[in-house]
Amino acid sequence: MSRSWDCVKFGLRLNADAYLGLGANLGSPRETFDRALVLISEFAEIRSVSRLYRSEPYGFPDQPPFVNAAARISTDLPAFELLNQLQSVERTLGKKVIRENGPRIVDLDLLLYDELELSKKELTLPHPGILERDFVLLPLIDLNHGLSHPQWGAKTLKSALDGLQKRFVGGSPDDWDFCG
């Protein structure tokens, strides 16, 4: 059953299943991701984390390679409040946006929030880039290879990955055992 915008808009507290994307190419991404999840665990339960994937930069090529991962969480926060909390974690960890798709110490994206479909200036769910980026698809497959969303129709994470024209991920992923 899809959650409606009205439930989120009026602040109804839900026990939601959400997926987060984590990315960084400055500092020590693994340590930054660990710190991020410790902070996130103050308002959500960390259910699982993916492996760590190294990828070429997306959008702006003249920068260091990225490390990408995903986390599955449960939260009672409505989607917009969860987004606000994630942005607060980013600020706490020192995120500064120098340019779109540019270098960063951390990037936390709310990828999915249950089956919620939302298109607002501040938040689009599911995240519009999920099915187009291997550095998002591979970590999500680690967490839930059968993950689907009504908006995707018959498309699966695997079929989206198989259909990509450009790949950014290189090499083998590293294990990541977060023990918050």
C-alpha positions as CSV (number, residue, x, y, z in Angstrom):
1,M,0.0,0.0,0.0
2,S,1.4,3.3,-1.0
3,R,1.7,6.1,1.6
4,S,-0.1,9.2,0.5
5,W,1.3,12.7,0.6
6,D,-1.4,13.7,3.2
7,C,0.1,11.3,5.7
8,V,3.5,12.9,5.5
9,K,2.2,16.5,5.1
10,F,0.3,16.4,8.4
11,G,3.2,14.8,10.3
12,L,1.6,11.4,11.0
13,R,4.3,9.3,12.6
14,L,4.9,6.1,10.7
15,N,7.1,3.1,11.1
16,A,8.8,3.5,7.7
17,D,11.3,1.4,5.9
18,A,13.7,3.8,4.1
19,Y,16.9,3.5,2.0
20,L,19.7,6.0,2.1
21,G,22.5,6.6,-0.3
22,L,25.9,7.6,1.1
23,G,28.7,9.1,-1.0
24,A,32.0,10.9,-0.3
25,N,35.3,11.6,-2.1
26,L,37.1,13.8,0.5
27,G,38.7,12.8,3.8
28,S,38.1,9.2,4.9
29,P,34.7,8.1,3.5
30,R,34.5,4.9,5.6
31,E,35.1,6.8,8.8
32,T,32.7,9.6,7.7
33,F,30.0,7.0,6.9
34,D,30.5,5.4,10.3
35,R,30.1,8.8,12.0
36,A,27.1,9.5,9.9
37,L,25.3,6.3,10.9
38,V,26.1,6.9,14.5
39,L,24.3,10.2,14.3
40,I,21.5,8.7,12.2
41,S,21.0,6.0,14.8
42,E,19.8,8.8,17.1
43,F,16.5,9.1,15.1
44,A,16.4,5.8,13.1
45,E,17.3,2.1,13.5
46,I,20.1,1.1,11.2
47,R,18.9,-2.3,9.8
48,S,21.7,-3.0,7.3
49,V,24.5,-1.5,5.3
50,S,25.8,-2.4,1.9
51,R,29.4,-2.9,0.8
52,L,31.5,0.1,-0.2
53,Y,31.9,0.8,-3.9
54,R,34.5,3.0,-5.6
55,S,33.3,5.0,-8.5
56,E,34.4,7.6,-11.0
57,P,32.9,11.0,-10.3
58,Y,29.4,11.7,-11.7
59,G,28.6,15.0,-13.4
60,F,31.9,16.8,-12.7
61,P,34.9,14.6,-13.7
62,D,37.8,16.8,-12.5
63,Q,37.7,15.5,-8.9
64,P,38.8,12.4,-6.8
65,P,36.9,9.1,-7.2
66,F,33.9,8.5,-4.9
67,V,33.1,5.9,-2.3
68,N,29.4,5.0,-2.3
69,A,27.2,2.8,-0.1
70,A,23.6,2.4,1.0
71,A,21.9,1.9,4.3
72,R,18.5,0.5,5.1
73,I,16.8,2.1,8.1
74,S,13.5,2.1,10.0
75,T,12.2,5.4,11.3
76,D,9.1,6.9,12.9
77,L,10.0,10.3,11.3
78,P,7.9,11.5,8.4
79,A,9.8,11.8,5.1
80,F,10.4,15.6,5.3
81,E,11.5,15.4,8.9
82,L,13.9,12.6,8.0
83,L,15.3,14.7,5.2
84,N,15.8,17.6,7.6
85,Q,17.6,15.3,10.0
86,L,19.8,13.9,7.3
87,Q,20.8,17.4,6.2
88,S,21.6,18.2,9.8
89,V,23.9,15.2,9.9
90,E,25.6,16.4,6.7
91,R,26.2,19.9,8.3
92,T,27.5,18.3,11.5
93,L,30.0,16.3,9.5
94,G,31.2,19.4,7.6
95,K,29.5,19.1,4.2
96,K,29.9,22.2,2.0
97,V,28.5,22.3,-1.5
98,I,31.2,24.0,-3.7
99,R,29.5,23.0,-6.9
100,E,26.7,20.6,-8.0
101,N,28.1,17.0,-8.2
102,G,31.4,18.4,-6.9
103,P,33.8,17.1,-4.3
104,R,32.3,16.5,-0.8
105,I,33.1,15.1,2.6
106,V,29.7,13.4,2.7
107,D,26.4,13.2,0.8
108,L,23.3,11.6,2.3
109,D,20.4,11.0,-0.1
110,L,17.0,9.7,0.9
111,L,16.4,7.2,-1.9
112,L,13.2,5.5,-0.9
113,Y,10.7,5.9,1.9
114,D,8.3,2.9,1.9
115,E,6.3,3.2,-1.3
116,L,5.9,6.9,-1.0
117,E,5.7,8.8,-4.3
118,L,6.5,12.5,-3.9
119,S,7.5,15.3,-6.2
120,K,8.3,18.5,-4.4
121,K,11.0,21.0,-4.8
122,E,12.7,19.9,-1.6
123,L,12.2,16.1,-2.0
124,T,11.4,13.7,-4.8
125,L,10.7,10.0,-3.9
126,P,11.8,7.7,-5.1
127,H,15.0,9.5,-5.8
128,P,15.0,10.2,-9.5
129,G,18.6,8.9,-10.2
130,I,18.2,5.4,-8.6
131,L,17.6,3.4,-11.8
132,E,20.3,5.4,-13.8
133,R,23.4,5.0,-11.6
134,D,25.3,1.9,-10.9
135,F,26.8,3.4,-7.8
136,V,23.3,3.6,-6.3
137,L,21.9,0.3,-7.8
138,L,24.8,-2.0,-6.6
139,P,24.6,-1.0,-2.9
140,L,20.8,-1.3,-3.0
141,I,21.1,-4.8,-4.5
142,D,23.4,-5.7,-1.6
143,L,20.6,-4.7,0.8
144,N,17.6,-6.1,-1.0
145,H,18.0,-7.6,-4.4
146,G,14.2,-7.9,-4.8
147,L,13.5,-4.2,-3.9
148,S,10.8,-2.7,-6.0
149,H,8.6,0.4,-6.1
150,P,5.2,0.9,-7.8
151,Q,6.6,3.8,-9.8
152,W,9.2,1.5,-11.5
153,G,6.5,-0.8,-13.0
154,A,8.1,-4.1,-13.9
155,K,11.7,-2.8,-13.8
156,T,13.9,-4.3,-11.2
157,L,17.2,-3.1,-9.8
158,K,19.0,-5.8,-11.7
159,S,17.2,-5.1,-15.0
160,A,18.0,-1.4,-14.5
161,L,21.7,-2.2,-13.9
162,D,21.8,-4.5,-17.0
163,G,20.4,-1.7,-19.1
164,L,22.9,1.0,-18.1
165,Q,24.9,2.6,-21.0
166,K,27.6,4.1,-18.7
167,R,29.1,2.5,-15.7
168,F,31.0,4.4,-13.0
169,V,31.9,1.7,-10.4
170,G,35.2,0.0,-10.8
171,G,37.0,-2.8,-9.0
172,S,35.6,-5.0,-6.3
173,P,33.5,-3.6,-3.4
174,D,34.9,-3.5,0.1
175,D,33.1,-5.1,3.0
176,W,31.7,-2.6,5.5
177,D,30.7,-3.9,8.9
178,F,29.1,-1.0,10.7
179,C,28.6,-1.8,14.4
180,G,26.9,1.3,15.7
